[in-house]
């Protein structure tokens, strides 16, 4: 049908991310300059809010997470004193921001866009927060103002896809 072809071509011409409904439950989606045509909804399951304590493994969605004092662990290294436990692991929320340096913060939404995380999977990315704000966005970014160094008790966040 000409009207559907025109709507897909218009979507591509705009160059911005978007989605167009097509007949028979199909859709065309443009994200990061990539056109996808599919059937049914392809939205990843959102992270359910869960508390995380040190040395406890948490599996949520397609992720496993743990804060550990193991010096051999690989991940984001924090100053343990800068974190208030338990840490809340949840999906992104409107207005979430993460420090990128002591005097600047970035919205989690903008970070996910810059990292080219598809809209359909953004709610499945774990956001780790304590009472001071966002500590980390999955394995993408940590709050550098809380980084651990050799003079402080350190704790490492392991965050990996399963």
Buried (B, 14 or more C-beta within 10 A) or exposed (E): EEEBEEBBEEBEEEEEBBBBEBEEEEBBBBBEEEEEEEEEEEEBEBBEEBEBEBEEEBEBBBBBBBBBEEEEBEBBBBBBEBBEEBBBBBBBEEEBBBBBEEEEBBBBBEBBBEEEBBBBBBBBBBBBBBEEBBBBBBBBBBBEBBBBEEEBEBBBBBBEEE
